[in-house]
């Protein structure tokens, strides 16, 4: 940029202290900074910094300007506007690994279709040349999806460490928390969803029996009740009420032609699945 196009820089304020721009350049040089990574809203200040580097005879660092991150209404993310910080997201039930993975993909695209990366994989794959110039949208829905993928991959012990406080808050009648945890692990995206998903184990909610009537499946209240009784007995003998696969497999124990499809249609409701 032509020097004539730049305003004269103020280096020392009236109180004798250096301005931020001046102090920033000196500090970076003394610390041996070679690459400066910052938001692209600071792109316009780069020529001013370069003038100072040139004036001192110092090597200008490599600048990497990251795209702006906005909310879904394309407003810049800001804590003062109520947008969540990292700590807020953790309190909302998000995993650190999922947050890091998601944020890394804001304004940067890896090669290939994979979107789930460990921190080690991100370090290996990241290349700033693949960063976008356009603003990146903080898609809360996608973050929840990604968090759910991380939850699904947890081993049982790790999942229980996170889920147990929510299970114990919702269930107080001695229910088998380990079995219930296995049921919900693949169905939640954030941990606070657990309470609402398992509360029927504590108190059976009111429901309309009409939910068991399905004209196409030729299911009536009476036939559904009979199927559910047989299912409870069959699954009880199989040793597990919490796996849908077992529930539907028990359809073949009913022995009536056509019951298989009807049983699987009502099994989810009986077992509390959604």
C-alpha positions as CSV (number, residue, x, y, z in Angstrom):
1,X,0.0,0.0,0.0
2,X,1.3,3.5,-0.9
3,X,2.5,5.4,2.1
4,X,0.5,8.4,1.0
5,X,-2.8,6.5,1.4
6,X,-2.1,5.9,5.1
7,X,-2.8,8.3,8.0
8,X,0.1,9.4,10.2
9,X,0.5,7.0,13.1
10,X,0.4,8.1,16.7
11,X,3.1,6.1,18.5
12,X,3.1,7.8,22.0
13,X,0.0,9.0,23.7
14,X,-0.2,12.3,25.6
15,X,0.4,10.5,28.9
16,X,3.7,9.1,27.6
17,X,2.5,5.6,27.2
18,X,2.9,3.9,23.7
19,X,-0.2,3.2,21.6
20,X,-1.4,-0.4,21.2
21,X,-0.3,-0.6,17.6
22,X,3.2,0.5,18.5
23,X,3.6,-1.7,21.6
24,X,2.1,-4.7,19.7
25,X,4.8,-4.6,17.0
26,X,7.7,-4.1,19.4
27,X,6.4,-6.9,21.7
28,X,5.9,-9.4,18.9
29,X,9.4,-8.7,17.6
30,X,11.1,-9.1,21.0
31,X,9.2,-12.4,21.5
32,X,10.4,-13.7,18.1
33,X,6.9,-14.0,16.7
34,X,7.1,-15.3,13.1
35,X,3.4,-15.9,12.4
36,X,0.5,-13.7,13.4
37,X,-3.0,-15.5,13.4
38,X,-5.9,-13.2,14.0
39,X,-9.4,-12.3,12.8
40,X,-9.8,-10.7,9.4
41,X,-11.3,-7.5,11.0
42,X,-7.6,-6.6,11.6
43,X,-6.6,-7.0,8.0
44,X,-6.8,-3.2,7.4
45,X,-4.3,-2.5,10.2
46,X,-1.6,-4.7,8.7
47,X,-0.1,-2.0,6.5
48,X,0.4,0.2,9.6
49,X,2.2,-2.6,11.3
50,X,4.4,-3.2,8.3
51,X,5.5,0.4,8.3
52,X,6.8,0.0,11.8
53,X,8.6,-3.2,11.0
54,X,10.2,-1.6,8.0
55,X,11.2,1.6,10.0
56,X,13.0,-0.6,12.5
57,X,14.5,-2.8,9.9
58,X,12.8,-5.9,11.3
59,X,11.4,-8.8,9.3
60,X,7.6,-8.6,8.8
61,X,5.9,-11.7,10.2
62,X,3.6,-13.9,8.2
63,X,-0.1,-12.8,8.7
64,X,-2.9,-15.4,8.7
65,X,-6.3,-13.7,8.9
66,X,-9.1,-16.0,9.9
67,X,-12.7,-15.5,8.7
68,X,-15.2,-13.9,10.9
69,X,-17.5,-16.3,12.9
70,X,-21.2,-15.2,13.0
71,X,-24.4,-16.6,14.4
72,X,-27.1,-17.9,12.2
73,X,-28.4,-14.4,11.7
74,X,-24.9,-13.4,10.4
75,X,-24.1,-11.2,13.5
76,X,-20.6,-11.3,14.8
77,X,-20.4,-13.6,17.9
78,X,-20.1,-11.6,21.1
79,X,-20.4,-12.5,24.7
80,X,-22.1,-9.2,25.4
81,X,-24.8,-10.2,22.9
82,X,-25.5,-13.4,24.8
83,X,-23.5,-15.8,22.6
84,X,-22.1,-18.8,24.4
85,X,-18.5,-19.0,25.5
86,X,-16.5,-22.3,25.8
87,X,-17.4,-22.5,29.5
88,X,-21.1,-22.0,28.6
89,X,-21.1,-24.8,26.1
90,X,-19.5,-27.2,28.6
91,X,-22.2,-26.4,31.1
92,X,-24.8,-27.1,28.4
93,X,-23.5,-30.6,28.1
94,X,-21.0,-30.4,25.2
95,X,-17.8,-32.3,25.3
96,X,-14.4,-30.5,25.0
97,X,-13.3,-32.7,22.2
98,X,-16.5,-32.0,20.2
99,X,-16.2,-28.2,20.7
100,X,-12.6,-28.2,19.5
101,X,-13.4,-30.3,16.5
102,X,-16.4,-28.1,15.6
103,X,-14.5,-24.8,16.0
104,X,-11.6,-26.1,13.9
105,X,-14.0,-26.6,11.0
106,X,-15.3,-23.0,11.1
107,X,-13.7,-21.3,8.1
108,X,-11.5,-24.2,7.3
109,X,-12.2,-27.3,5.2
110,X,-10.1,-30.5,5.4
111,X,-9.5,-32.7,2.4
112,X,-12.1,-35.5,2.0
113,X,-15.5,-35.8,3.5
114,X,-14.6,-36.7,7.1
115,X,-15.6,-34.2,9.7
116,X,-14.8,-36.0,13.0
117,X,-11.1,-35.4,14.0
118,X,-9.2,-36.0,17.2
119,X,-6.9,-33.2,18.3
120,X,-3.9,-35.1,17.1
121,X,-5.6,-35.6,13.7
122,X,-6.4,-31.9,13.5
123,X,-2.8,-31.0,14.1
124,X,-1.8,-33.3,11.3
125,X,-4.4,-32.3,8.8
126,X,-4.6,-28.5,9.4
127,X,-3.4,-26.3,6.5
128,X,-4.1,-22.6,6.6
129,X,-4.1,-22.5,2.9
130,X,-7.5,-24.3,3.0
131,X,-9.1,-21.5,5.1
132,X,-12.1,-19.7,3.6
133,X,-12.3,-16.0,3.0
134,X,-16.0,-15.9,3.7
135,X,-17.5,-15.6,7.2
136,X,-18.2,-18.9,9.0
137,X,-21.6,-19.5,10.6
138,X,-21.7,-21.0,14.1
139,X,-24.3,-23.7,13.4
140,X,-25.6,-24.8,16.9
141,X,-27.5,-27.7,15.3
142,X,-24.4,-29.1,13.7
143,X,-22.5,-28.7,17.0
144,X,-25.1,-30.8,18.7
145,X,-24.9,-33.5,16.0
146,X,-21.2,-33.6,16.3
147,X,-21.4,-33.9,20.1
148,X,-23.8,-36.8,19.7
149,X,-21.3,-38.6,17.5
150,X,-18.6,-38.2,20.2
151,X,-21.1,-39.5,22.8
152,X,-21.9,-42.6,20.7
153,X,-18.2,-43.5,20.6
154,X,-17.7,-43.4,24.3
155,X,-17.1,-46.6,26.2
156,X,-19.6,-47.4,28.9
157,X,-17.5,-46.2,31.9
158,X,-16.7,-42.9,30.3
159,X,-20.3,-42.3,29.3
160,X,-21.5,-43.1,32.9
161,X,-19.1,-40.5,34.3
162,X,-20.9,-37.8,32.4
163,X,-24.4,-39.2,32.5
164,X,-24.7,-40.4,36.1
165,X,-25.5,-37.0,37.6
166,X,-28.4,-36.6,35.2
167,X,-29.6,-40.2,35.7
168,X,-29.5,-39.9,39.4
169,X,-31.4,-36.6,39.3
170,X,-34.2,-38.1,37.2
171,X,-34.4,-41.6,38.7
172,X,-34.8,-42.2,42.5
173,X,-36.5,-45.6,42.7
174,X,-33.5,-47.9,42.4
175,X,-33.7,-48.3,38.7
176,X,-30.7,-50.0,36.9
177,X,-28.8,-46.9,35.8
178,X,-26.3,-48.9,33.7
179,X,-29.0,-50.5,31.6
180,X,-30.9,-47.3,31.1
181,X,-27.6,-45.5,30.2
182,X,-27.0,-48.1,27.5
183,X,-30.4,-47.3,26.1
184,X,-30.0,-43.5,25.9
185,X,-26.3,-43.3,24.9
186,X,-27.0,-43.4,21.2
187,X,-30.1,-41.2,21.4
188,X,-28.8,-38.0,23.0
189,X,-26.8,-35.2,21.6
190,X,-26.1,-33.3,24.9
191,X,-26.2,-34.8,28.4
192,X,-29.0,-32.6,29.8
193,X,-31.4,-34.4,27.3
194,X,-31.1,-37.5,29.5
195,X,-33.5,-36.3,32.2
196,X,-36.4,-35.8,29.9
197,X,-35.7,-39.0,28.0
198,X,-35.8,-41.3,31.0
199,X,-38.3,-39.6,33.4
200,X,-41.0,-42.1,32.3
201,X,-39.1,-44.8,34.3
202,X,-39.8,-42.7,37.4
203,X,-43.4,-41.8,36.7
204,X,-45.4,-43.1,33.8
205,X,-46.8,-40.1,31.9
206,X,-50.3,-39.8,30.7
207,X,-50.8,-41.0,27.2
208,X,-53.7,-41.6,24.8
209,X,-54.3,-45.3,24.1
210,X,-55.2,-44.2,20.6
211,X,-51.5,-44.2,19.8
212,X,-51.8,-48.0,19.5
213,X,-54.4,-47.8,16.8
214,X,-53.0,-48.0,13.3
215,X,-55.4,-48.6,10.5
216,X,-52.7,-49.5,7.9
217,X,-51.1,-51.9,10.3
218,X,-54.5,-53.2,11.4
219,X,-53.7,-52.6,15.0
220,X,-56.4,-52.0,17.6
221,X,-56.2,-51.3,21.3
222,X,-57.1,-54.9,22.0
223,X,-54.6,-56.5,19.7
224,X,-51.9,-54.1,20.8
225,X,-52.5,-55.0,24.5
226,X,-52.2,-58.7,23.7
227,X,-49.0,-58.2,21.7
228,X,-47.5,-56.1,24.5
229,X,-48.3,-58.7,27.1
230,X,-46.6,-61.4,24.9
231,X,-43.7,-59.1,24.3
232,X,-43.1,-58.3,28.0
233,X,-43.1,-62.0,28.7
234,X,-40.8,-62.9,25.8
235,X,-38.3,-60.1,26.4
236,X,-38.3,-60.8,30.1
237,X,-37.2,-64.3,29.4
238,X,-34.6,-63.0,27.0
239,X,-33.1,-60.9,29.9
240,X,-33.3,-57.4,28.5
241,X,-36.0,-54.9,28.1
242,X,-33.8,-52.1,26.8
243,X,-32.7,-53.3,23.4
244,X,-35.1,-52.7,20.6
245,X,-33.5,-55.5,18.6
246,X,-34.5,-57.9,21.3
247,X,-38.0,-56.5,21.4
248,X,-38.6,-56.9,17.7
249,X,-37.0,-60.3,17.5
250,X,-39.5,-61.5,20.1
251,X,-42.2,-60.8,17.5
252,X,-41.5,-64.2,16.0
253,X,-42.4,-65.8,19.3
254,X,-46.0,-64.7,19.0
255,X,-46.7,-67.2,16.3
256,X,-49.4,-65.2,14.5
257,X,-48.9,-64.3,10.9
258,X,-48.5,-60.6,10.4
259,X,-47.8,-59.9,14.0
260,X,-44.1,-59.2,13.4
261,X,-44.6,-55.8,11.7
262,X,-47.4,-54.8,14.2
263,X,-45.2,-55.7,17.2
264,X,-42.3,-53.7,16.0
265,X,-44.7,-50.8,15.4
266,X,-45.8,-50.7,19.0
267,X,-42.7,-51.9,20.7
268,X,-41.0,-48.5,20.7
269,X,-43.9,-47.0,22.6
270,X,-44.1,-49.8,25.1
271,X,-40.4,-49.6,25.9
272,X,-40.3,-45.9,26.0
273,X,-38.3,-45.4,22.8
274,X,-38.8,-42.4,20.6
